[in-house]
Amino acid sequence: MTEQYKQILVDYPRSKIKRITLNRPEKRNPLSNIIRGEIFDALQKADMNYDVHVTILRGAGVCFSAGYDLRENNAINRPYWTPTAYYANWPRHVNLLWSMMADMAKPIIAQVHGYCLAGGSELASSCDLVYVAEDAQIGYPPVRSMMPPDLQYPTYIMGLRAAMEFMLTGSSISGTEAVRVGWANKAFPANELEERTLEMAEKVSKIPPDLQILNKRSVWQAMEIMGYRTQIRAGYNLHTLGSYQKSSREFFKSISEGGDALKKAWSERDGKWGDYRTSKDKKEK
């Protein structure tokens, strides 16, 4: 079975398992409007395919995803129309798509290695299960220079103290730490991640889809009763307010200058912490 896309790859590595690979490794798999539309098309096809019981979502190359594609005009050619005021259009649009993942019938597994940042961490957080490499880096660095997350997942998934530190520093957590705070299910050595994720997918695939849809729904329904979706929607205004702050506007101006302005802005922002692209390990590689 072949499904042709521009920015993702689709394969079926084992019986009843579909796998979607974000395939812009040279750019660290940024979440453009194109790639998000293709992800959801492939997920919806999996939901309608009786022979697929579970889908794995992963990234090609050195990481899962470094976040939204800030080099493209994300105001045009969006994969989903959002009926709301212009100022809150982006976060509401993004989260309607992420919410669709919870509403789908088939379980979705995130296989996370390397960077899983900003929008990439939102995409992984919206999956039903998350398996990570021990040395993965999960973070939302835009809190340092732009705004809080579009999908404000940290508090519900990680708890008060871990979420507060995550949000107030913008620092990443390792795959091992992500398991400890409840963001991920299990962490494995990077060279074992693919095989171990497939093993977990096989376990999930053994339950018939007509039962699995109820099992999945029961968990997400409980989250909604506890206020998860309401809290996410309430976050639209906070995210949008961030883009109007003096610090944020100055940052957006600096990255709009073209050329290597975006790389320079990231380096200036993260150099204060010595992490991400400014880390010592990064420079040595």
N, C-alpha and C positions, 0 to 999 in steps of 0.2 A: 504494500500500500504506500503510495507516494503522495505527499502533500507539498506543493511548491510555495515557498514564501521568499520574501526579500531579505528579512533580517532574523529569521529563526530557522532552525532545522527541526524536523520531526522524524523520529524513528520509533520502532517497536522492539526494544531490546530483549524482551521475554514475553511469554504468553500473558495476555490480558493487561500488559503494561505499555502505556504510551509515554514517550519522553519528548519534551520540548526543550530545545537548547537555544538560548539567546546567542546570536551568532554575529556579533560585531566585536570580536576580541581585540582588534587593533585600537578600539576606542573604549575598551573595558565595558562593553555591552550597555551603553547608555539607553535609557528608556525614552525613545522618540515616540511620537504619535503613531508612526508606522508600526514599530515593534509591539507597542501595547495593543494595537488593533489586531495584529497577527497572533499574539498570545491568546487573546480572548476568542478569536475565531477557532484556533486549534483546540482550546479548552471546550468550547461549545460543541465542536465535532466529537470530542471524546465523550461528552455527556450523552450524545445521541447514538453512539456506537455501542451496540450490545456487547461486542467482543472486548471492549476496554473496561477494566474495572478500577483502574487507578492511573493517575498521570504524575510524572516527575517533571519538575521545572528546574533547570540548571543553567549555568553560563559557560560559554566556550572560553578557552584561553586561561588567563591567570586569575580570573575572578568571576563571581556571580554577576554583580552589576555595581557600577560606581555611582548610579543615580540617574536622575532625569537628564535628558539631552539639552544642555543650556546653549549649545551652538546652533540650534534650530529654532525657528519661530513656532513655538508650541501653541500659539493662538489660532493657527489654521490647520485644517485637515485632521481635526480630532476624531477619534474613532467612535465617539458617543456624544450626542447632543445633550446639553444640560439646561433645563429651563429654570434659570435663576438670574439674580442681578449680576451685572457684569463683574463687579468687584469681587464677588465670591465664586465666580464661575469656575476658575481653575481647580480649587480644592474640592468643590462639590462634584465636578466632573470626574476627577481622579478617584474619589472615594466611592462614587456610584459603581465604577468599574471594579474596584477592589471588593466591594460588597457583593458583587455578582459571584465572586469566587466562593464565598460562604454559602450562597444560595444554590450553587450547582450541586447536582446529585452525586457525582463521583468525587472521591477523595483526591486531593492535590498535595503533593509532597515537594517541598523545596529542598534541593541539594545544594548547599552553600559552601563555597570555598573562596579564599582570597577576600577581596573587598566586597562587602555587602553594605553599601552606604546610601544614605538619603532615600530617594525613591526606591532603590534596590532593597533597602531594609523594609520598606512598606510593602513591596510586592511579596517578599518572603514571609512577612508577618501575616499576610492575608491567606497564606496556604494553611492547610489543615494540620500538616505535620512538617517539622523542620529538622533536618539532619545536617550537621556542619562538620567541617574540618576543624581539628583542635586549634589550628593557628589562623583560622578565619578572622577577619576584622569586621565587626558589625558596628555601625555608628550612624549618627545623624549630624555631621559637621556643619550643615547650614545654620544651626542654632547660634553659631559663633558670628555670623555676618549677615544673615538674611531673615529667618523667621523660624517658628516652631514647625513641626511636621505637618504635612497635608493630612496624613493619617496618623492621628495622635494615639499610637498604640502603646507607648512605653508603660504608662501607669497601670493599665489593665493587665498587661501581659507580665510585666517585670515587678510590679509592686512599688510602693511609695519611695523607699530609700534608694533602691537601684535606679528607678526611673528618674528621680531627682538628680542624682549624680550624673547620669547619662545626659540629661537635658542641660544641666548647668555647666558642664564642661565641654560637651561636644566630642568627648574622647570616645574611641572605639572600645569595644569589649571583645575578648577572644572567643573562639567557639566554645572552649571549655567553660569560660565565665558565662556565656550565653545560656548554657545548660543549667548552671547553678542558679541563675536568676529566673529561669523559667521561659526564656525566649525560644529556646530550642529543645528538642527531645533528647538527642544524644549527640556526642562529639566523637569523631574517629580520627586516627592519623590520616593525613591528607591522601596518602597513597592507598588507603583502604576505603575512602569515602564512597566512591562509585559502587563498588561491590556491596558494601554494607547497606547503602541506600536501596539498591535493587533487592536485597534480601528482605528489607522491611516492606518494600512495595509488594513483594510476593506474598508476604503474610497478610497484608491488607487485601490483596486481590482474591484471597480464598473465600471471602464472605460474599454471597450473591449481592449484586447491586440493588435489588429491590429491598433488601434488609439494610444494606450499608447506607442508603439514603436516609433511613430513619435514625441510624446510629449517629451519622454526621449531623443531621438536623437537630438531634437532641442536645448536642453540646453547644452548637451555635445559638440555639433557642435559649438555652440557659444564660449564655453570655448577653444576649439581647435583653432578657428579663432583668439582669443585673445592671443594665444601662449602657452596655458597650456601644451599640449603634447610636444611641442618643448622644453619648459623650463625643463620639467621632464627629457627628454633625455639628455639635456645639463648638467644635474646634475650628470650623471653617473661618469664623470671624477673627479668631486669634491669629490664625495663619495669615489671613489677609491683612490684618493690622500690621503685621511684621513688615510687609512690603512698603508701608508708608512711613516707617521710622527713619530718622535722619541717617543712622548707621547703615541701614539696609539700602536706602536710596543711593548713598555714596558708593556702596559696594557694587550695586547694579550698574552704576555709571562707569565704574572702573572696568567692568568686564565687557562693556559694550564698545570698547575702543578698537576691537578687532585684533587680528594677529595673535600674538601669544598673551594677550591681556588676561585671558581666563586662567592660564597656568600661573601667570605672575600673581594674580589676585589670590589664588589658592595658596601659593607659597608664602605670600605675605601674611595671610590669615593664619595658616597652620604653623608657620615658623615660630610663633610665640609658644607653641606647645612642643614643637619638634617631632610631630607625628605626621601620618599620611605621607604626602609626597616629600615632606621635609625631614622625615625620620632618618636617623643615622644608617639603619639597615637598608633603607631605600637608596640612599646615596652610594652605599658600598656595592650595590648590585649592578 
